[in-house]
Amino acid sequence: PDADKSRLRDLGVEVFETSGEGSVDLGEVLQELGRRRCTNVMLEAGPGLLGAFFDSEMIDEVHAFVAPKLIGGATALSPAGGVGLPSIPGTANLTAFRMQACGDDFLLEADVCRGLS
């Protein structure tokens, strides 16, 4: 809403709108960021937006915190939604894999390489 945009602008946030109806045109957003000389984008998102970026092959690096705990179940959410990667040949492989301890958790950093099985 306009009131939210005004509050953000009052806080010094630069707000721009895309032409998408109900959803964001990711290509349009990245083109606008490029025009503004942004060369790196950090995406902190839930499964829907993260899945949309993966589906559009717009992720080239992953930084993920992993807790040494197992959760799940038939209805558990995946970290990445979207269309998904249904088979091994279509997966997005992680390369140049790095991991470091962060307290009880681990920070996983890797490059995304598509098309390798």
Jmol script that loads the backbone (N, CA, C; Angstrom):
load data "model"
ATOM      1  N   PRO A   1       0.819  -1.205   0.000  1.00  0.00           N
ATOM      2  CA  PRO A   1       0.000   0.000   0.000  1.00  0.00           C
ATOM      3  C   PRO A   1       0.860   1.266   0.000  1.00  0.00           C
ATOM      4  N   ASP A   2       0.275   2.346  -0.452  1.00  0.00           N
ATOM      5  CA  ASP A   2       0.995   3.617  -0.546  1.00  0.00           C
ATOM      6  C   ASP A   2       1.527   4.088   0.798  1.00  0.00           C
ATOM      7  N   ALA A   3       0.779   3.850   1.885  1.00  0.00           N
ATOM      8  CA  ALA A   3       1.240   4.279   3.211  1.00  0.00           C
ATOM      9  C   ALA A   3       2.533   3.563   3.592  1.00  0.00           C
ATOM     10  N   ASP A   4       2.622   2.265   3.273  1.00  0.00           N
ATOM     11  CA  ASP A   4       3.844   1.509   3.564  1.00  0.00           C
ATOM     12  C   ASP A   4       5.013   2.050   2.755  1.00  0.00           C
ATOM     13  N   LYS A   5       4.761   2.340   1.484  1.00  0.00           N
ATOM     14  CA  LYS A   5       5.829   2.886   0.631  1.00  0.00           C
ATOM     15  C   LYS A   5       6.309   4.228   1.167  1.00  0.00           C
ATOM     16  N   SER A   6       5.385   5.051   1.623  1.00  0.00           N
ATOM     17  CA  SER A   6       5.758   6.360   2.173  1.00  0.00           C
ATOM     18  C   SER A   6       6.619   6.203   3.418  1.00  0.00           C
ATOM     19  N   ARG A   7       6.234   5.273   4.286  1.00  0.00           N
ATOM     20  CA  ARG A   7       7.029   5.034   5.505  1.00  0.00           C
ATOM     21  C   ARG A   7       8.427   4.558   5.150  1.00  0.00           C
ATOM     22  N   LEU A   8       8.528   3.652   4.189  1.00  0.00           N
ATOM     23  CA  LEU A   8       9.841   3.162   3.774  1.00  0.00           C
ATOM     24  C   LEU A   8      10.683   4.292   3.200  1.00  0.00           C
ATOM     25  N   ARG A   9      10.082   5.100   2.354  1.00  0.00           N
ATOM     26  CA  ARG A   9      10.817   6.237   1.771  1.00  0.00           C
ATOM     27  C   ARG A   9      11.270   7.208   2.856  1.00  0.00           C
ATOM     28  N   ASP A  10      10.432   7.426   3.870  1.00  0.00           N
ATOM     29  CA  ASP A  10      10.802   8.306   4.984  1.00  0.00           C
ATOM     30  C   ASP A  10      12.010   7.768   5.745  1.00  0.00           C
ATOM     31  N   LEU A  11      12.197   6.449   5.711  1.00  0.00           N
ATOM     32  CA  LEU A  11      13.343   5.819   6.374  1.00  0.00           C
ATOM     33  C   LEU A  11      14.577   5.778   5.475  1.00  0.00           C
ATOM     34  N   GLY A  12      14.461   6.325   4.269  1.00  0.00           N
ATOM     35  CA  GLY A  12      15.603   6.355   3.358  1.00  0.00           C
ATOM     36  C   GLY A  12      15.678   5.177   2.408  1.00  0.00           C
ATOM     37  N   VAL A  13      14.621   4.356   2.381  1.00  0.00           N
ATOM     38  CA  VAL A  13      14.598   3.194   1.494  1.00  0.00           C
ATOM     39  C   VAL A  13      14.195   3.649   0.097  1.00  0.00           C
ATOM     40  N   GLU A  14      14.920   3.181  -0.903  1.00  0.00           N
ATOM     41  CA  GLU A  14      14.568   3.487  -2.285  1.00  0.00           C
ATOM     42  C   GLU A  14      13.591   2.416  -2.771  1.00  0.00           C
ATOM     43  N   VAL A  15      12.398   2.818  -3.127  1.00  0.00           N
ATOM     44  CA  VAL A  15      11.338   1.891  -3.534  1.00  0.00           C
ATOM     45  C   VAL A  15      11.115   2.024  -5.032  1.00  0.00           C
ATOM     46  N   PHE A  16      11.088   0.888  -5.744  1.00  0.00           N
ATOM     47  CA  PHE A  16      10.676   0.926  -7.143  1.00  0.00           C
ATOM     48  C   PHE A  16       9.680  -0.191  -7.382  1.00  0.00           C
ATOM     49  N   GLU A  17       8.785   0.035  -8.318  1.00  0.00           N
ATOM     50  CA  GLU A  17       7.722  -0.921  -8.596  1.00  0.00           C
ATOM     51  C   GLU A  17       7.912  -1.529  -9.967  1.00  0.00           C
ATOM     52  N   THR A  18       7.485  -2.784 -10.094  1.00  0.00           N
ATOM     53  CA  THR A  18       7.551  -3.464 -11.382  1.00  0.00           C
ATOM     54  C   THR A  18       6.157  -3.463 -12.000  1.00  0.00           C
ATOM     55  N   SER A  19       6.090  -3.886 -13.239  1.00  0.00           N
ATOM     56  CA  SER A  19       4.810  -3.897 -13.945  1.00  0.00           C
ATOM     57  C   SER A  19       4.013  -5.170 -13.698  1.00  0.00           C
ATOM     58  N   GLY A  20       4.551  -6.122 -12.944  1.00  0.00           N
ATOM     59  CA  GLY A  20       3.873  -7.393 -12.719  1.00  0.00           C
ATOM     60  C   GLY A  20       2.569  -7.246 -11.959  1.00  0.00           C
ATOM     61  N   GLU A  21       1.573  -8.012 -12.356  1.00  0.00           N
ATOM     62  CA  GLU A  21       0.287  -8.034 -11.669  1.00  0.00           C
ATOM     63  C   GLU A  21       0.255  -9.254 -10.760  1.00  0.00           C
ATOM     64  N   GLY A  22       0.368  -9.043  -9.459  1.00  0.00           N
ATOM     65  CA  GLY A  22       0.284 -10.148  -8.517  1.00  0.00           C
ATOM     66  C   GLY A  22       1.584 -10.897  -8.309  1.00  0.00           C
ATOM     67  N   SER A  23       2.497 -10.815  -9.239  1.00  0.00           N
ATOM     68  CA  SER A  23       3.798 -11.457  -9.068  1.00  0.00           C
ATOM     69  C   SER A  23       4.862 -10.517  -9.621  1.00  0.00           C
ATOM     70  N   VAL A  24       6.066 -10.753  -9.209  1.00  0.00           N
ATOM     71  CA  VAL A  24       7.175  -9.879  -9.598  1.00  0.00           C
ATOM     72  C   VAL A  24       7.896 -10.476 -10.796  1.00  0.00           C
ATOM     73  N   ASP A  25       8.190  -9.666 -11.782  1.00  0.00           N
ATOM     74  CA  ASP A  25       8.999 -10.079 -12.926  1.00  0.00           C
ATOM     75  C   ASP A  25      10.458 -10.002 -12.489  1.00  0.00           C
ATOM     76  N   LEU A  26      11.040 -11.166 -12.181  1.00  0.00           N
ATOM     77  CA  LEU A  26      12.400 -11.198 -11.634  1.00  0.00           C
ATOM     78  C   LEU A  26      13.413 -10.590 -12.588  1.00  0.00           C
ATOM     79  N   GLY A  27      13.254 -10.843 -13.879  1.00  0.00           N
ATOM     80  CA  GLY A  27      14.162 -10.266 -14.865  1.00  0.00           C
ATOM     81  C   GLY A  27      14.106  -8.752 -14.846  1.00  0.00           C
ATOM     82  N   GLU A  28      12.893  -8.205 -14.720  1.00  0.00           N
ATOM     83  CA  GLU A  28      12.733  -6.750 -14.668  1.00  0.00           C
ATOM     84  C   GLU A  28      13.410  -6.171 -13.423  1.00  0.00           C
ATOM     85  N   VAL A  29      13.264  -6.859 -12.292  1.00  0.00           N
ATOM     86  CA  VAL A  29      13.902  -6.395 -11.054  1.00  0.00           C
ATOM     87  C   VAL A  29      15.415  -6.393 -11.208  1.00  0.00           C
ATOM     88  N   LEU A  30      15.973  -7.484 -11.728  1.00  0.00           N
ATOM     89  CA  LEU A  30      17.431  -7.556 -11.866  1.00  0.00           C
ATOM     90  C   LEU A  30      17.947  -6.550 -12.887  1.00  0.00           C
ATOM     91  N   GLN A  31      17.187  -6.306 -13.956  1.00  0.00           N
ATOM     92  CA  GLN A  31      17.600  -5.282 -14.929  1.00  0.00           C
ATOM     93  C   GLN A  31      17.628  -3.901 -14.282  1.00  0.00           C
ATOM     94  N   GLU A  32      16.624  -3.601 -13.477  1.00  0.00           N
ATOM     95  CA  GLU A  32      16.589  -2.300 -12.792  1.00  0.00           C
ATOM     96  C   GLU A  32      17.754  -2.182 -11.811  1.00  0.00           C
ATOM     97  N   LEU A  33      18.036  -3.252 -11.087  1.00  0.00           N
ATOM     98  CA  LEU A  33      19.178  -3.214 -10.165  1.00  0.00           C
ATOM     99  C   LEU A  33      20.483  -3.019 -10.931  1.00  0.00           C
ATOM    100  N   GLY A  34      20.598  -3.638 -12.099  1.00  0.00           N
ATOM    101  CA  GLY A  34      21.780  -3.441 -12.941  1.00  0.00           C
ATOM    102  C   GLY A  34      21.915  -1.997 -13.388  1.00  0.00           C
ATOM    103  N   ARG A  35      20.791  -1.378 -13.767  1.00  0.00           N
ATOM    104  CA  ARG A  35      20.824   0.045 -14.141  1.00  0.00           C
ATOM    105  C   ARG A  35      21.289   0.912 -12.973  1.00  0.00           C
ATOM    106  N   ARG A  36      21.016   0.438 -11.764  1.00  0.00           N
ATOM    107  CA  ARG A  36      21.427   1.179 -10.569  1.00  0.00           C
ATOM    108  C   ARG A  36      22.825   0.761 -10.107  1.00  0.00           C
ATOM    109  N   ARG A  37      23.524   0.022 -10.959  1.00  0.00           N
ATOM    110  CA  ARG A  37      24.903  -0.403 -10.740  1.00  0.00           C
ATOM    111  C   ARG A  37      25.058  -1.382  -9.570  1.00  0.00           C
ATOM    112  N   CYS A  38      23.997  -2.132  -9.271  1.00  0.00           N
ATOM    113  CA  CYS A  38      24.078  -3.195  -8.267  1.00  0.00           C
ATOM    114  C   CYS A  38      24.591  -4.444  -8.974  1.00  0.00           C
ATOM    115  N   THR A  39      25.719  -4.949  -8.549  1.00  0.00           N
ATOM    116  CA  THR A  39      26.306  -6.112  -9.212  1.00  0.00           C
ATOM    117  C   THR A  39      26.134  -7.394  -8.409  1.00  0.00           C
ATOM    118  N   ASN A  40      25.722  -7.285  -7.163  1.00  0.00           N
ATOM    119  CA  ASN A  40      25.485  -8.449  -6.315  1.00  0.00           C
ATOM    120  C   ASN A  40      24.158  -8.263  -5.596  1.00  0.00           C
ATOM    121  N   VAL A  41      23.391  -9.351  -5.511  1.00  0.00           N
ATOM    122  CA  VAL A  41      22.106  -9.311  -4.826  1.00  0.00           C
ATOM    123  C   VAL A  41      22.076 -10.450  -3.824  1.00  0.00           C
ATOM    124  N   MET A  42      21.779 -10.121  -2.566  1.00  0.00           N
ATOM    125  CA  MET A  42      21.590 -11.157  -1.559  1.00  0.00           C
ATOM    126  C   MET A  42      20.094 -11.426  -1.460  1.00  0.00           C
ATOM    127  N   LEU A  43      19.720 -12.664  -1.649  1.00  0.00           N
ATOM    128  CA  LEU A  43      18.316 -13.057  -1.596  1.00  0.00           C
ATOM    129  C   LEU A  43      18.089 -13.828  -0.306  1.00  0.00           C
ATOM    130  N   GLU A  44      17.354 -13.235   0.600  1.00  0.00           N
ATOM    131  CA  GLU A  44      16.959 -13.921   1.828  1.00  0.00           C
ATOM    132  C   GLU A  44      15.466 -14.138   1.698  1.00  0.00           C
ATOM    133  N   ALA A  45      15.066 -15.388   1.443  1.00  0.00           N
ATOM    134  CA  ALA A  45      13.681 -15.612   1.032  1.00  0.00           C
ATOM    135  C   ALA A  45      13.154 -16.943   1.537  1.00  0.00           C
ATOM    136  N   GLY A  46      11.861 -17.071   1.445  1.00  0.00           N
ATOM    137  CA  GLY A  46      11.207 -18.337   1.735  1.00  0.00           C
ATOM    138  C   GLY A  46      11.194 -19.209   0.492  1.00  0.00           C
ATOM    139  N   PRO A  47      10.540 -20.365   0.578  1.00  0.00           N
ATOM    140  CA  PRO A  47      10.578 -21.316  -0.531  1.00  0.00           C
ATOM    141  C   PRO A  47       9.990 -20.799  -1.838  1.00  0.00           C
ATOM    142  N   GLY A  48       8.970 -19.942  -1.787  1.00  0.00           N
ATOM    143  CA  GLY A  48       8.345 -19.456  -3.025  1.00  0.00           C
ATOM    144  C   GLY A  48       9.275 -18.593  -3.855  1.00  0.00           C
ATOM    145  N   LEU A  49       9.821 -17.551  -3.252  1.00  0.00           N
ATOM    146  CA  LEU A  49      10.711 -16.644  -3.982  1.00  0.00           C
ATOM    147  C   LEU A  49      12.025 -17.331  -4.331  1.00  0.00           C
ATOM    148  N   LEU A  50      12.558 -18.114  -3.395  1.00  0.00           N
ATOM    149  CA  LEU A  50      13.794 -18.845  -3.677  1.00  0.00           C
ATOM    150  C   LEU A  50      13.586 -19.812  -4.839  1.00  0.00           C
ATOM    151  N   GLY A  51      12.449 -20.517  -4.847  1.00  0.00           N
ATOM    152  CA  GLY A  51      12.137 -21.434  -5.943  1.00  0.00           C
ATOM    153  C   GLY A  51      12.007 -20.717  -7.271  1.00  0.00           C
ATOM    154  N   ALA A  52      11.391 -19.532  -7.260  1.00  0.00           N
ATOM    155  CA  ALA A  52      11.243 -18.757  -8.500  1.00  0.00           C
ATOM    156  C   ALA A  52      12.609 -18.357  -9.053  1.00  0.00           C
ATOM    157  N   PHE A  53      13.531 -17.963  -8.190  1.00  0.00           N
ATOM    158  CA  PHE A  53      14.880 -17.615  -8.649  1.00  0.00           C
ATOM    159  C   PHE A  53      15.605 -18.851  -9.176  1.00  0.00           C
ATOM    160  N   PHE A  54      15.458 -20.002  -8.494  1.00  0.00           N
ATOM    161  CA  PHE A  54      16.080 -21.239  -8.996  1.00  0.00           C
ATOM    162  C   PHE A  54      15.471 -21.633 -10.337  1.00  0.00           C
ATOM    163  N   ASP A  55      14.131 -21.572 -10.455  1.00  0.00           N
ATOM    164  CA  ASP A  55      13.467 -21.931 -11.712  1.00  0.00           C
ATOM    165  C   ASP A  55      13.955 -21.059 -12.863  1.00  0.00           C
ATOM    166  N   SER A  56      14.255 -19.801 -12.575  1.00  0.00           N
ATOM    167  CA  SER A  56      14.725 -18.863 -13.603  1.00  0.00           C
ATOM    168  C   SER A  56      16.237 -18.916 -13.796  1.00  0.00           C
ATOM    169  N   GLU A  57      16.887 -19.831 -13.100  1.00  0.00           N
ATOM    170  CA  GLU A  57      18.349 -19.997 -13.162  1.00  0.00           C
ATOM    171  C   GLU A  57      19.070 -18.679 -12.880  1.00  0.00           C
ATOM    172  N   MET A  58      18.599 -17.970 -11.855  1.00  0.00           N
ATOM    173  CA  MET A  58      19.170 -16.679 -11.487  1.00  0.00           C
ATOM    174  C   MET A  58      19.976 -16.750 -10.194  1.00  0.00           C
ATOM    175  N   ILE A  59      20.320 -17.942  -9.755  1.00  0.00           N
ATOM    176  CA  ILE A  59      21.142 -18.100  -8.554  1.00  0.00           C
ATOM    177  C   ILE A  59      22.454 -18.731  -8.973  1.00  0.00           C
ATOM    178  N   ASP A  60      23.552 -18.074  -8.629  1.00  0.00           N
ATOM    179  CA  ASP A  60      24.860 -18.630  -8.986  1.00  0.00           C
ATOM    180  C   ASP A  60      25.701 -18.978  -7.767  1.00  0.00           C
ATOM    181  N   GLU A  61      25.218 -18.648  -6.578  1.00  0.00           N
ATOM    182  CA  GLU A  61      25.966 -18.941  -5.361  1.00  0.00           C
ATOM    183  C   GLU A  61      24.971 -19.140  -4.218  1.00  0.00           C
ATOM    184  N   VAL A  62      25.293 -20.066  -3.315  1.00  0.00           N
ATOM    185  CA  VAL A  62      24.421 -20.370  -2.184  1.00  0.00           C
ATOM    186  C   VAL A  62      25.199 -20.185  -0.888  1.00  0.00           C
ATOM    187  N   HIS A  63      24.577 -19.513   0.064  1.00  0.00           N
ATOM    188  CA  HIS A  63      25.076 -19.419   1.436  1.00  0.00           C
ATOM    189  C   HIS A  63      23.907 -19.867   2.304  1.00  0.00           C
ATOM    190  N   ALA A  64      24.030 -20.995   2.968  1.00  0.00           N
ATOM    191  CA  ALA A  64      22.913 -21.532   3.741  1.00  0.00           C
ATOM    192  C   ALA A  64      23.394 -21.965   5.116  1.00  0.00           C
ATOM    193  N   PHE A  65      22.644 -21.593   6.131  1.00  0.00           N
ATOM    194  CA  PHE A  65      22.936 -22.068   7.472  1.00  0.00           C
ATOM    195  C   PHE A  65      22.220 -23.392   7.668  1.00  0.00           C
ATOM    196  N   VAL A  66      22.941 -24.367   8.202  1.00  0.00           N
ATOM    197  CA  VAL A  66      22.409 -25.703   8.414  1.00  0.00           C
ATOM    198  C   VAL A  66      22.567 -26.037   9.891  1.00  0.00           C
ATOM    199  N   ALA A  67      21.468 -26.430  10.521  1.00  0.00           N
ATOM    200  CA  ALA A  67      21.499 -26.838  11.922  1.00  0.00           C
ATOM    201  C   ALA A  67      21.647 -28.354  11.980  1.00  0.00           C
ATOM    202  N   PRO A  68      22.391 -28.859  12.944  1.00  0.00           N
ATOM    203  CA  PRO A  68      22.562 -30.313  13.044  1.00  0.00           C
ATOM    204  C   PRO A  68      21.339 -30.969  13.696  1.00  0.00           C
ATOM    205  N   LYS A  69      20.197 -30.800  13.047  1.00  0.00           N
ATOM    206  CA  LYS A  69      18.946 -31.361  13.543  1.00  0.00           C
ATOM    207  C   LYS A  69      18.173 -31.942  12.362  1.00  0.00           C
ATOM    208  N   LEU A  70      17.443 -33.001  12.599  1.00  0.00           N
ATOM    209  CA  LEU A  70      16.617 -33.598  11.554  1.00  0.00           C
ATOM    210  C   LEU A  70      15.161 -33.281  11.832  1.00  0.00           C
ATOM    211  N   ILE A  71      14.497 -32.694  10.843  1.00  0.00           N
ATOM    212  CA  ILE A  71      13.058 -32.463  10.916  1.00  0.00           C
ATOM    213  C   ILE A  71      12.472 -32.904   9.585  1.00  0.00           C
ATOM    214  N   GLY A  72      11.184 -33.002   9.503  1.00  0.00           N
ATOM    215  CA  GLY A  72      10.591 -33.354   8.220  1.00  0.00           C
ATOM    216  C   GLY A  72       9.247 -34.011   8.390  1.00  0.00           C
ATOM    217  N   GLY A  73       8.868 -34.727   7.386  1.00  0.00           N
ATOM    218  CA  GLY A  73       7.572 -35.375   7.340  1.00  0.00           C
ATOM    219  C   GLY A  73       6.967 -35.196   5.962  1.00  0.00           C
ATOM    220  N   ALA A  74       5.888 -35.895   5.709  1.00  0.00           N
ATOM    221  CA  ALA A  74       5.271 -35.880   4.382  1.00  0.00           C
ATOM    222  C   ALA A  74       4.817 -34.488   3.967  1.00  0.00           C
ATOM    223  N   THR A  75       4.477 -33.643   4.923  1.00  0.00           N
ATOM    224  CA  THR A  75       3.989 -32.305   4.579  1.00  0.00           C
ATOM    225  C   THR A  75       5.007 -31.209   4.888  1.00  0.00           C
ATOM    226  N   ALA A  76       6.236 -31.581   5.219  1.00  0.00           N
ATOM    227  CA  ALA A  76       7.256 -30.577   5.550  1.00  0.00           C
ATOM    228  C   ALA A  76       7.626 -29.761   4.314  1.00  0.00           C
ATOM    229  N   LEU A  77       7.843 -28.471   4.516  1.00  0.00           N
ATOM    230  CA  LEU A  77       8.249 -27.601   3.414  1.00  0.00           C
ATOM    231  C   LEU A  77       9.709 -27.831   3.056  1.00  0.00           C
ATOM    232  N   SER A  78      10.003 -27.672   1.792  1.00  0.00           N
ATOM    233  CA  SER A  78      11.375 -27.712   1.298  1.00  0.00           C
ATOM    234  C   SER A  78      11.930 -26.298   1.374  1.00  0.00           C
ATOM    235  N   PRO A  79      13.252 -26.131   1.525  1.00  0.00           N
ATOM    236  CA  PRO A  79      13.810 -24.783   1.522  1.00  0.00           C
ATOM    237  C   PRO A  79      13.595 -24.056   0.196  1.00  0.00           C
ATOM    238  N   ALA A  80      13.493 -24.793  -0.906  1.00  0.00           N
ATOM    239  CA  ALA A  80      13.287 -24.176  -2.224  1.00  0.00           C
ATOM    240  C   ALA A  80      12.014 -24.740  -2.836  1.00  0.00           C
ATOM    241  N   GLY A  81      11.059 -23.872  -3.129  1.00  0.00           N
ATOM    242  CA  GLY A  81       9.814 -24.289  -3.769  1.00  0.00           C
ATOM    243  C   GLY A  81       9.949 -24.193  -5.275  1.00  0.00           C
ATOM    244  N   GLY A  82       8.918 -23.703  -5.928  1.00  0.00           N
ATOM    245  CA  GLY A  82       8.954 -23.557  -7.380  1.00  0.00           C
ATOM    246  C   GLY A  82       8.687 -24.869  -8.072  1.00  0.00           C
ATOM    247  N   VAL A  83       9.081 -24.950  -9.335  1.00  0.00           N
ATOM    248  CA  VAL A  83       8.873 -26.156 -10.129  1.00  0.00           C
ATOM    249  C   VAL A  83       9.660 -27.317  -9.541  1.00  0.00           C
ATOM    250  N   GLY A  84      10.853 -27.032  -9.079  1.00  0.00           N
ATOM    251  CA  GLY A  84      11.683 -28.067  -8.484  1.00  0.00           C
ATOM    252  C   GLY A  84      12.566 -28.750  -9.506  1.00  0.00           C
ATOM    253  N   LEU A  85      13.377 -29.635  -9.017  1.00  0.00           N
ATOM    254  CA  LEU A  85      14.316 -30.388  -9.847  1.00  0.00           C
ATOM    255  C   LEU A  85      14.004 -31.866  -9.640  1.00  0.00           C
ATOM    256  N   PRO A  86      13.171 -32.464 -10.515  1.00  0.00           N
ATOM    257  CA  PRO A  86      12.623 -33.783 -10.264  1.00  0.00           C
ATOM    258  C   PRO A  86      13.575 -34.955 -10.450  1.00  0.00           C
ATOM    259  N   SER A  87      14.698 -34.768 -11.123  1.00  0.00           N
ATOM    260  CA  SER A  87      15.580 -35.907 -11.363  1.00  0.00           C
ATOM    261  C   SER A  87      17.034 -35.484 -11.226  1.00  0.00           C
ATOM    262  N   ILE A  88      17.892 -36.461 -11.004  1.00  0.00           N
ATOM    263  CA  ILE A  88      19.318 -36.187 -10.811  1.00  0.00           C
ATOM    264  C   ILE A  88      19.933 -35.449 -12.001  1.00  0.00           C
ATOM    265  N   PRO A  89      19.660 -35.820 -13.268  1.00  0.00           N
ATOM    266  CA  PRO A  89      20.300 -35.085 -14.368  1.00  0.00           C
ATOM    267  C   PRO A  89      19.949 -33.600 -14.417  1.00  0.00           C
ATOM    268  N   GLY A  90      18.805 -33.203 -13.873  1.00  0.00           N
ATOM    269  CA  GLY A  90      18.412 -31.802 -13.926  1.00  0.00           C
ATOM    270  C   GLY A  90      18.769 -31.000 -12.692  1.00  0.00           C
ATOM    271  N   THR A  91      19.489 -31.603 -11.768  1.00  0.00           N
ATOM    272  CA  THR A  91      19.751 -30.915 -10.508  1.00  0.00           C
ATOM    273  C   THR A  91      20.724 -29.764 -10.668  1.00  0.00           C
ATOM    274  N   ALA A  92      20.667 -28.880  -9.706  1.00  0.00           N
ATOM    275  CA  ALA A  92      21.649 -27.798  -9.613  1.00  0.00           C
ATOM    276  C   ALA A  92      22.723 -28.287  -8.650  1.00  0.00           C
ATOM    277  N   ASN A  93      23.890 -28.595  -9.173  1.00  0.00           N
ATOM    278  CA  ASN A  93      24.974 -29.104  -8.341  1.00  0.00           C
ATOM    279  C   ASN A  93      25.700 -27.968  -7.644  1.00  0.00           C
ATOM    280  N   LEU A  94      26.169 -28.250  -6.452  1.00  0.00           N
ATOM    281  CA  LEU A  94      26.965 -27.289  -5.706  1.00  0.00           C
ATOM    282  C   LEU A  94      28.434 -27.644  -5.881  1.00  0.00           C
ATOM    283  N   THR A  95      29.235 -26.662  -6.289  1.00  0.00           N
ATOM    284  CA  THR A  95      30.667 -26.869  -6.488  1.00  0.00           C
ATOM    285  C   THR A  95      31.429 -25.849  -5.650  1.00  0.00           C
ATOM    286  N   ALA A  96      32.738 -25.988  -5.595  1.00  0.00           N
ATOM    287  CA  ALA A  96      33.590 -25.097  -4.796  1.00  0.00           C
ATOM    288  C   ALA A  96      32.992 -24.974  -3.398  1.00  0.00           C
ATOM    289  N   PHE A  97      32.681 -26.124  -2.838  1.00  0.00           N
ATOM    290  CA  PHE A  97      31.971 -26.269  -1.579  1.00  0.00           C
ATOM    291  C   PHE A  97      32.843 -25.826  -0.404  1.00  0.00           C
ATOM    292  N   ARG A  98      32.291 -24.963   0.455  1.00  0.00           N
ATOM    293  CA  ARG A  98      32.986 -24.516   1.653  1.00  0.00           C
ATOM    294  C   ARG A  98      32.024 -24.628   2.833  1.00  0.00           C
ATOM    295  N   MET A  99      32.533 -24.999   3.986  1.00  0.00           N
ATOM    296  CA  MET A  99      31.692 -25.093   5.172  1.00  0.00           C
ATOM    297  C   MET A  99      32.489 -24.643   6.383  1.00  0.00           C
ATOM    298  N   GLN A 100      31.820 -23.907   7.268  1.00  0.00           N
ATOM    299  CA  GLN A 100      32.485 -23.506   8.505  1.00  0.00           C
ATOM    300  C   GLN A 100      31.485 -23.556   9.648  1.00  0.00           C
ATOM    301  N   ALA A 101      31.987 -23.850  10.839  1.00  0.00           N
ATOM    302  CA  ALA A 101      31.139 -23.892  12.024  1.00  0.00           C
ATOM    303  C   ALA A 101      30.776 -22.473  12.439  1.00  0.00           C
ATOM    304  N   CYS A 102      29.527 -22.303  12.838  1.00  0.00           N
ATOM    305  CA  CYS A 102      29.023 -21.028  13.375  1.00  0.00           C
ATOM    306  C   CYS A 102      28.221 -21.373  14.625  1.00  0.00           C
ATOM    307  N   GLY A 103      28.894 -21.397  15.761  1.00  0.00           N
ATOM    308  CA  GLY A 103      28.226 -21.850  16.978  1.00  0.00           C
ATOM    309  C   GLY A 103      27.881 -23.319  16.826  1.00  0.00           C
ATOM    310  N   ASP A 104      26.626 -23.665  17.090  1.00  0.00           N
ATOM    311  CA  ASP A 104      26.179 -25.053  16.930  1.00  0.00           C
ATOM    312  C   ASP A 104      25.785 -25.374  15.492  1.00  0.00           C
ATOM    313  N   ASP A 105      25.700 -24.367  14.638  1.00  0.00           N
ATOM    314  CA  ASP A 105      25.275 -24.542  13.252  1.00  0.00           C
ATOM    315  C   ASP A 105      26.476 -24.522  12.311  1.00  0.00           C
ATOM    316  N   PHE A 106      26.194 -24.709  11.032  1.00  0.00           N
ATOM    317  CA  PHE A 106      27.231 -24.668   9.999  1.00  0.00           C
ATOM    318  C   PHE A 106      26.792 -23.717   8.894  1.00  0.00           C
ATOM    319  N   LEU A 107      27.742 -22.980   8.350  1.00  0.00           N
ATOM    320  CA  LEU A 107      27.484 -22.140   7.186  1.00  0.00           C
ATOM    321  C   LEU A 107      28.026 -22.874   5.973  1.00  0.00           C
ATOM    322  N   LEU A 108      27.140 -23.200   5.043  1.00  0.00           N
ATOM    323  CA  LEU A 108      27.494 -23.851   3.789  1.00  0.00           C
ATOM    324  C   LEU A 108      27.560 -22.776   2.718  1.00  0.00           C
ATOM    325  N   GLU A 109      28.670 -22.706   2.002  1.00  0.00           N
ATOM    326  CA  GLU A 109      28.822 -21.786   0.877  1.00  0.00           C
ATOM    327  C   GLU A 109      29.250 -22.608  -0.329  1.00  0.00           C
ATOM    328  N   ALA A 110      28.622 -22.359  -1.466  1.00  0.00           N
ATOM    329  CA  ALA A 110      28.958 -23.116  -2.669  1.00  0.00           C
ATOM    330  C   ALA A 110      28.500 -22.354  -3.902  1.00  0.00           C
ATOM    331  N   ASP A 111      29.125 -22.666  -5.023  1.00  0.00           N
ATOM    332  CA  ASP A 111      28.706 -22.132  -6.312  1.00  0.00           C
ATOM    333  C   ASP A 111      27.675 -23.084  -6.908  1.00  0.00           C
ATOM    334  N   VAL A 112      26.731 -22.547  -7.663  1.00  0.00           N
ATOM    335  CA  VAL A 112      25.708 -23.363  -8.314  1.00  0.00           C
ATOM    336  C   VAL A 112      26.159 -23.640  -9.736  1.00  0.00           C
ATOM    337  N   CYS A 113      26.178 -24.915 -10.103  1.00  0.00           N
ATOM    338  CA  CYS A 113      26.568 -25.330 -11.448  1.00  0.00           C
ATOM    339  C   CYS A 113      25.460 -26.233 -11.977  1.00  0.00           C
ATOM    340  N   ARG A 114      24.781 -25.824 -13.025  1.00  0.00           N
ATOM    341  CA  ARG A 114      23.659 -26.598 -13.569  1.00  0.00           C
ATOM    342  C   ARG A 114      24.118 -27.526 -14.690  1.00  0.00           C
ATOM    343  N   GLY A 115      23.378 -28.618 -14.849  1.00  0.00           N
ATOM    344  CA  GLY A 115      23.594 -29.489 -15.990  1.00  0.00           C
ATOM    345  C   GLY A 115      24.608 -30.598 -15.788  1.00  0.00           C
ATOM    346  N   LEU A 116      25.230 -30.680 -14.634  1.00  0.00           N
ATOM    347  CA  LEU A 116      26.154 -31.779 -14.360  1.00  0.00           C
ATOM    348  C   LEU A 116      25.437 -32.793 -13.496  1.00  0.00           C
ATOM    349  N   SER A 117      25.676 -34.082 -13.744  1.00  0.00           N
ATOM    350  CA  SER A 117      25.020 -35.095 -12.912  1.00  0.00           C
ATOM    351  C   SER A 117      26.003 -35.717 -11.967  1.00  0.00           C
TER     352      SER A 117
END
end "model"
wireframe off; spacefill off
backbone 0.3
color backbone group
